[in-house]
Protein backbone atom coordinates (compact mmCIF):
# COMPACT_ATOMS: atom_id res chain seq x y z
CA UNK A 1 0.00 0.00 0.00
CA UNK A 2 1.25 3.45 -0.87
CA UNK A 3 -0.45 6.30 0.96
CA UNK A 4 -0.41 9.53 -1.03
CA UNK A 5 -1.71 11.75 1.75
CA UNK A 6 -4.65 12.48 4.02
CA UNK A 7 -7.76 13.31 2.00
CA UNK A 8 -10.07 14.21 4.87
CA UNK A 9 -10.35 14.16 8.64
CA UNK A 10 -13.71 13.16 10.10
CA UNK A 11 -15.02 14.99 13.15
CA UNK A 12 -18.05 13.59 14.95
CA UNK A 13 -20.56 16.30 15.89
CA UNK A 14 -23.84 16.03 17.78
CA UNK A 15 -25.55 19.03 16.15
CA UNK A 16 -24.75 19.50 12.48
CA UNK A 17 -26.28 23.02 12.30
CA UNK A 18 -24.29 24.26 15.32
CA UNK A 19 -21.16 22.65 13.84
CA UNK A 20 -21.75 24.42 10.51
CA UNK A 21 -22.04 27.74 12.34
CA UNK A 22 -18.81 27.06 14.25
CA UNK A 23 -16.60 25.74 11.44
CA UNK A 24 -18.11 27.86 8.66
CA UNK A 25 -19.02 31.11 10.37
CA UNK A 26 -16.80 31.38 13.47
CA UNK A 27 -13.68 29.74 12.00
CA UNK A 28 -14.39 31.00 8.46
CA UNK A 29 -13.69 27.71 6.67
CA UNK A 30 -15.24 27.48 3.18
CA UNK A 31 -17.90 24.78 2.81
CA UNK A 32 -17.15 22.49 -0.13
CA UNK A 33 -20.29 20.35 -0.06
CA UNK A 34 -22.00 17.58 1.80
CA UNK A 35 -24.05 14.41 1.65
CA UNK A 36 -27.58 14.68 3.00
CA UNK A 37 -28.10 16.09 6.48
CA UNK A 38 -25.43 13.98 8.25
CA UNK A 39 -22.17 14.98 6.52
CA UNK A 40 -20.72 18.35 5.47
CA UNK A 41 -17.20 19.18 4.32
CA UNK A 42 -14.98 22.24 4.79
CA UNK A 43 -11.74 23.23 3.09
CA UNK A 44 -8.97 23.61 5.68
CA UNK A 45 -6.18 24.37 3.22
CA UNK A 46 -4.28 21.13 2.85
CA UNK A 47 -7.04 18.76 4.07
CA UNK A 48 -10.82 18.54 4.09
CA UNK A 49 -12.66 18.49 7.43
CA UNK A 50 -15.71 16.26 7.25
CA UNK A 51 -18.29 16.96 9.96
CA UNK A 52 -20.24 13.78 10.55
CA UNK A 53 -23.42 13.70 12.62
CA UNK A 54 -22.91 11.32 15.54
CA UNK A 55 -24.41 10.34 18.85
CA UNK A 56 -24.00 13.09 21.48
CA UNK A 57 -23.55 10.60 24.32
CA UNK A 58 -20.81 8.71 22.48
CA UNK A 59 -19.01 11.94 21.62
CA UNK A 60 -19.14 13.11 25.24
CA UNK A 61 -17.78 9.78 26.50
CA UNK A 62 -14.84 9.97 24.07
CA UNK A 63 -14.01 13.45 25.33
CA UNK A 64 -14.31 12.78 29.10
CA UNK A 65 -10.62 12.53 30.03
CA UNK A 66 -9.75 15.87 28.42
CA UNK A 67 -8.19 17.32 25.30
CA UNK A 68 -5.32 14.87 24.99
CA UNK A 69 -7.68 11.89 24.89
CA UNK A 70 -9.20 12.93 21.58
CA UNK A 71 -7.21 15.51 19.68
CA UNK A 72 -9.35 16.01 16.62
CA UNK A 73 -7.60 18.57 14.46
CA UNK A 74 -4.97 21.30 14.65
CA UNK A 75 -5.57 24.20 12.28
CA UNK A 76 -2.53 26.15 11.14
CA UNK A 77 -3.07 29.90 11.37
CA UNK A 78 -0.96 32.87 10.29
CA UNK A 79 -1.43 34.92 13.49
CA UNK A 80 -2.47 33.00 16.60
CA UNK A 81 -3.02 36.03 18.85
CA UNK A 82 -5.26 37.77 16.28
CA UNK A 83 -7.17 34.54 15.61
CA UNK A 84 -7.86 33.95 19.30
CA UNK A 85 -8.93 37.58 19.79
CA UNK A 86 -11.34 37.36 16.84
CA UNK A 87 -12.81 34.07 18.08
CA UNK A 88 -13.27 35.48 21.60
CA UNK A 89 -15.24 38.38 20.08
CA UNK A 90 -17.47 35.81 18.35
CA UNK A 91 -18.15 34.06 21.66
CA UNK A 92 -16.08 30.94 20.91
CA UNK A 93 -14.96 29.06 24.04
CA UNK A 94 -11.17 29.25 24.43
CA UNK A 95 -10.18 26.15 26.42
CA UNK A 96 -6.44 26.85 26.39
CA UNK A 97 -5.08 30.37 25.95
CA UNK A 98 -2.12 30.92 23.64
CA UNK A 99 1.09 29.24 24.78
CA UNK A 100 4.57 29.30 23.33
CA UNK A 101 6.63 26.18 22.63
CA UNK A 102 10.06 25.98 20.97
CA UNK A 103 8.73 25.44 17.41
CA UNK A 104 5.30 27.05 17.68
CA UNK A 105 2.51 28.93 19.40
CA UNK A 106 -0.73 27.09 20.13
CA UNK A 107 -4.15 27.60 21.69
CA UNK A 108 -7.29 25.50 21.88
CA UNK A 109 -10.98 26.18 21.32
CA UNK A 110 -14.01 23.96 21.68
CA UNK A 111 -16.70 23.34 19.09
CA UNK A 112 -20.40 23.07 20.04
CA UNK A 113 -20.12 19.25 20.36
CA UNK A 114 -17.20 19.52 22.80
CA UNK A 115 -14.46 18.61 20.30
CA UNK A 116 -11.12 20.25 20.97
CA UNK A 117 -9.74 22.23 18.04
CA UNK A 118 -6.11 23.28 18.25
CA UNK A 119 -5.02 26.55 16.69
CA UNK A 120 -1.37 26.29 15.72
CA UNK A 121 1.17 28.82 14.40
CA UNK A 122 4.59 27.50 13.45
CA UNK A 123 7.43 29.91 14.09
CA UNK A 124 8.93 29.18 10.66
CA UNK A 125 5.68 30.31 8.97
CA UNK A 126 4.85 26.92 7.43
CA UNK A 127 1.67 24.89 7.83
CA UNK A 128 0.54 21.42 6.93
C-alpha positions as CSV (number, residue, x, y, z in Angstrom):
1,X,0.0,0.0,0.0
2,X,1.3,3.5,-0.9
3,X,-0.5,6.3,1.0
4,X,-0.4,9.5,-1.0
5,X,-1.7,11.8,1.7
6,X,-4.7,12.5,4.0
7,X,-7.8,13.3,2.0
8,X,-10.1,14.2,4.9
9,X,-10.3,14.2,8.6
10,X,-13.7,13.2,10.1
11,X,-15.0,15.0,13.1
12,X,-18.1,13.6,15.0
13,X,-20.6,16.3,15.9
14,X,-23.8,16.0,17.8
15,X,-25.6,19.0,16.2
16,X,-24.8,19.5,12.5
17,X,-26.3,23.0,12.3
18,X,-24.3,24.3,15.3
19,X,-21.2,22.7,13.8
20,X,-21.8,24.4,10.5
21,X,-22.0,27.7,12.3
22,X,-18.8,27.1,14.2
23,X,-16.6,25.7,11.4
24,X,-18.1,27.9,8.7
25,X,-19.0,31.1,10.4
26,X,-16.8,31.4,13.5
27,X,-13.7,29.7,12.0
28,X,-14.4,31.0,8.5
29,X,-13.7,27.7,6.7
30,X,-15.2,27.5,3.2
31,X,-17.9,24.8,2.8
32,X,-17.2,22.5,-0.1
33,X,-20.3,20.3,-0.1
34,X,-22.0,17.6,1.8
35,X,-24.0,14.4,1.6
36,X,-27.6,14.7,3.0
37,X,-28.1,16.1,6.5
38,X,-25.4,14.0,8.3
39,X,-22.2,15.0,6.5
40,X,-20.7,18.3,5.5
41,X,-17.2,19.2,4.3
42,X,-15.0,22.2,4.8
43,X,-11.7,23.2,3.1
44,X,-9.0,23.6,5.7
45,X,-6.2,24.4,3.2
46,X,-4.3,21.1,2.9
47,X,-7.0,18.8,4.1
48,X,-10.8,18.5,4.1
49,X,-12.7,18.5,7.4
50,X,-15.7,16.3,7.2
51,X,-18.3,17.0,10.0
52,X,-20.2,13.8,10.6
53,X,-23.4,13.7,12.6
54,X,-22.9,11.3,15.5
55,X,-24.4,10.3,18.9
56,X,-24.0,13.1,21.5
57,X,-23.5,10.6,24.3
58,X,-20.8,8.7,22.5
59,X,-19.0,11.9,21.6
60,X,-19.1,13.1,25.2
61,X,-17.8,9.8,26.5
62,X,-14.8,10.0,24.1
63,X,-14.0,13.5,25.3
64,X,-14.3,12.8,29.1
65,X,-10.6,12.5,30.0
66,X,-9.8,15.9,28.4
67,X,-8.2,17.3,25.3
68,X,-5.3,14.9,25.0
69,X,-7.7,11.9,24.9
70,X,-9.2,12.9,21.6
71,X,-7.2,15.5,19.7
72,X,-9.4,16.0,16.6
73,X,-7.6,18.6,14.5
74,X,-5.0,21.3,14.6
75,X,-5.6,24.2,12.3
76,X,-2.5,26.1,11.1
77,X,-3.1,29.9,11.4
78,X,-1.0,32.9,10.3
79,X,-1.4,34.9,13.5
80,X,-2.5,33.0,16.6
81,X,-3.0,36.0,18.8
82,X,-5.3,37.8,16.3
83,X,-7.2,34.5,15.6
84,X,-7.9,33.9,19.3
85,X,-8.9,37.6,19.8
86,X,-11.3,37.4,16.8
87,X,-12.8,34.1,18.1
88,X,-13.3,35.5,21.6
89,X,-15.2,38.4,20.1
90,X,-17.5,35.8,18.3
91,X,-18.1,34.1,21.7
92,X,-16.1,30.9,20.9
93,X,-15.0,29.1,24.0
94,X,-11.2,29.2,24.4
95,X,-10.2,26.2,26.4
96,X,-6.4,26.9,26.4
97,X,-5.1,30.4,26.0
98,X,-2.1,30.9,23.6
99,X,1.1,29.2,24.8
100,X,4.6,29.3,23.3
101,X,6.6,26.2,22.6
102,X,10.1,26.0,21.0
103,X,8.7,25.4,17.4
104,X,5.3,27.1,17.7
105,X,2.5,28.9,19.4
106,X,-0.7,27.1,20.1
107,X,-4.2,27.6,21.7
108,X,-7.3,25.5,21.9
109,X,-11.0,26.2,21.3
110,X,-14.0,24.0,21.7
111,X,-16.7,23.3,19.1
112,X,-20.4,23.1,20.0
113,X,-20.1,19.3,20.4
114,X,-17.2,19.5,22.8
115,X,-14.5,18.6,20.3
116,X,-11.1,20.3,21.0
117,X,-9.7,22.2,18.0
118,X,-6.1,23.3,18.3
119,X,-5.0,26.5,16.7
120,X,-1.4,26.3,15.7
121,X,1.2,28.8,14.4
122,X,4.6,27.5,13.4
123,X,7.4,29.9,14.1
124,X,8.9,29.2,10.7
125,X,5.7,30.3,9.0
126,X,4.8,26.9,7.4
127,X,1.7,24.9,7.8
128,X,0.5,21.4,6.9
